[in-house]
Amino acid sequence: HASTLSPSANEAVTSTRGQIMTYDGEPINAYYYSCSCGHSTTPDIWRNNQGKTFPYLQYQEFDPIEADIPWYSWSYKVHQLNQQELLDNIGERLRKQPEIIRITSHDNRHIYNSSDAINILNSLNTEDITDLEITERKSGEVAECLMITIGDMDIWVEGEYSIRCVLGASNAELTRQDGSVMNQTMVPSGFFTLNVYSEDGVISGYNLKGGGFGHGVGMSQYGARALALLDYDYESILTYYYQNVTIEKIYE
């Protein structure tokens, strides 16, 4: 309700009342997120959007309007890998979205989203993780597929959100570009490079160097704020992030 907002928010709601964004006469999916890393990605990072077209949500590189925001770049260090926690993270994703987890054995016997998968995960807790690698990326180089080699199995995790959940660790040290350090259980975004620490061929930890906060599709909230401070009006801000849209009034 507008009455519970700040005066400036009330003014924004009142002045844009009844307006929507459309593309080709249809309302758009106006995705947004917190902070970019200097560019965007596209909605096909989500499985339910693969095969669909979103002409107004294209990959684009942004002006450096967010370069001074702490979330613009960061490092996410796990000095000591907690293997059981990582396996638990995979199990949690498997229960919530089984189609994004695939387990394959090195003898090419495939296990796809089966009821055996949890048992297989439990059986691997005594094995060593020997590889941890991003094997596929989407537009903007966002992580799309993570491969974890443990024992004689490869575990494949698909989708930037699931990868962020799986690599999130309770003992991680997140350092933002302003030097602030915090505990952040979930990886802030899928825009990162992955470097691993190994001892005698076994993964002992990893470091992600990345940027941004959120999925990276559509409008950045920090970016919109930066544009507003540069005197962009709301229509200019919206068309900065959503391409070839029309802002129209559907009621008074």
N, C-alpha and C positions, 0 to 999 in steps of 0.2 A: 504494500500500500504506500502511495506517495507520501502520505502524511507522516510516515515513520522515517523518511529519508532526510538527509541534510538539505538545507535550502538550495544548494547548487544542484543536487540530484533531483529535487522537486522541480526545479526550473527545466532541467533536461527532459524529464518525463513529460512535463506539460507542453513544452515547445515542440516535441516530436510525436505527440499524441496522434494515434491513428495512422502512423506511417509504417510501411514495411519495405523490405528489400526484395526485389523479384529479379528473376532471370528468365527471359522468354515467357513472361507472363505468369510464372509460378514462384511462390515464396521460396527463398533459398534456405539451405542448411547453414546457418551463420555460426560455424564452429569458432571457438576462441580458446586461448590459453594464456598463461601468465607472462612469460618472457621468451623472446626469441634468442637465437645465437647468431643472428645476422641474416638468416634466411628461413624459408618455410619448408614444408613438405606437403604431400597431397593425401586426400582421404583414402587412397587405396592401402594405407598402412593398417586399416581395419578390415578384417575378413568380410564383414557383411557389406562392405562398399566395393569390393573387388569386382571388376567388370562394369561398374557404373561410371558414368561421366559426370564431372562437376566442373564445367567450363569456367566458373567463377572462382574456383579454388585451385589455382595453378601454382607450380613452384615459382618462387621469386626470391631474389636477393634484395635485402632492405638497405636503405641508407643507415649509416651507423648511429641511429638515434637512441639506441639502448646501450651503447658501448660503455657507459659509466654505471650501469645497473649491476649490482653484485652477482646476480644470477646469469649474467651474459656469458661468463666462462667460469669453470670450476674444475677441481679434481676430486675424485672419489676413490679413496685408498682403503683397501682391505689388506692390512699388513699380514694378518694371519687368517687364512681361510678356515672357516668353520664348515667342514664338509657336510655334517649332518644338517646344519641349518640350510645349506644350499639345496640338499635333497628334499628337505621339508618344504622349501619354497616351490620346488618343481611339483611335489605332490599336491600342494595347495592349488596350483594352477591347473593341474591335471583334473582335480575334482571339480573345479569351477568351469573349465573350458577344455575338455579333453581333446578336442580336435586340433589344438595348437601344440600338443606334445606328441612327439614320435620317438620311439626307441628302436634302434636297429642293432643287431649283433654283427660282429665282424665276419661271421660266416654267411652273412647276407640273409639270415632269417629275420623277417620283419615283424614287428609288433606294432600295430596301429591302434591306438586309443582303446586297447582291450582292458578287460577286467584284471588281466595279469600284470598290467603296468605298475600298479602300486606295489605289488609283491616283488616285482623286479627291482624297483627303487629301494625297497627295504633290504633286499639281498645285497645291494651294492654298497652299503654303508661301511663295509670293511675293506673295500677296494680303494685304490688310489686314483685320483683324478690326474690324468696325464696330459690333457689338452683342454683348452678353453678358448674358443675362437668365434668371432663374428664372421659367418660365411656368406651372408647376403645382406644387401642394403637396398633401401628404397630411395626416392628422390630426396635430395638434400643430404644424402649419405646417412640417413637415419637407420639404425640397426633393425634388421628384419628377421634374421635367423641366427641363433646362437647354438653352437655345437659344443657339447661337453663329452669328452671321452673319459670313461671310467671303467676299469676292468676291461672286459671284452665287449663293452657296449658303447654305442654313441647315442646320446640323448639330444634331440633337436627341439629347440623351443622357438616358436614362430610369433612374430608380432612385437612391436616396440614396447608395448605396455607390459606384456608377459616377461620380456627380457629384463626390463627394469625391475620387475618384482623378483625375478629369480636371482639377479645379481645383487639385489639389495641385501645388506648385512647389518646386523645389530651392532657390530664392532667397527663399522666403516667410519672413516674420518673424511668429512666433506669440507673442502676449503674453497670458498668463493673468491672471486678475483679481487675483492677488497681486503683479503686476508682473514676474514672472519671464518672461524672453524666451528663446526657443529656436527651433531649426530643426526644422520638422515637415513632412516632405514630403507627407503625406496630411492633408487637412482633418479635424479631430477628430470632427465629427459633421455631420449634415445639417440641424441646427437653426441657421440663420443667415440674415441678410439680406445681399444682394450690392449693393455700391456700386462703380461703375467710375470710373476716371480716363480722360479722353479728351483727345486733342490733335488738333485739326483733323478731328474726326469719327472718329478712329481710337482704339481701345482701347489704352491704354498700361500699364494696371495695374488692380488691383481690391483691395477691402478687404471681408472678410467679418466681420461682427459676430455672434457666436453663443455657444453654450454647450453643455455636456455633452461626453462622450467615449463614442463608440460609437453603436449604432443606435437605442437608446431604446425597445426592445420588452421588456417583462417587468420583471425586477428589476434595480435599480441596486445595484452592489456597494458603492459608497460610501454609498448610502442605507441599505442593510442594516446596514452598520457603524454608522452614526449611530443607527439605531433600537436596535441592541444596546446602545450606550452609554447609551440612554435606558431601559434595562432591559426592552425588548421581548424576549419569548422567541421561539424559532425559528418556532413556529406563527403567532404574531402578525406576525412579519416576513414570512413567506411569504404570509399572507392579506392583508397590506397591498398587496402587488404583484400577486398572482394572485387574481382575484375568484371567489367562490363555489366554491372547490375544497375537496376533502376530503383530509385527511391520514390515510392508513390504513396499518396494518401488514400486510404480506403474508407475512412470515416472521419467525421469532425470530432 
